[in-house]
Amino acid sequence: LREEKEARSSSDAILHAQIRKERERNERLTKRLQNAESTLESKEKEVMRLNDIVDKLATESSNKLMALEAVVRTRNIHYKQKILEQEAIIIQHNSDFESLQRRVVALMEQKTLE
């Protein structure tokens, strides 16, 4: 009976030690899980913050691109007008030059006839 009592006592001690170990293990795992959840929550907030920043930058970039496109269109119109003006001047100069050439030829013919 005494041996059974000692065996039971020993068995109970072993069982209590195992229960204590499991409780400690559960506490460690619970703390790790809480830390992981906290880290995950923090990372999710950071991702949301970064998404907001990316959205803001995308909007700003789009606005700047549209403004730049408007400037380019305006400059293209301006330069096209300048080119047309220069072409008109060149055409006028060509016409003036041809007129002068005809006058020179006419004067030379007149001189040779005299």
Summary of the structure (lengths in Angstrom):
residues: 114
radius of gyration: 48.0
end to end distance: 162.8
largest distance: 162.8
contacts: 221
relative contact order: 0.03
helix: 98%
strand: 0%
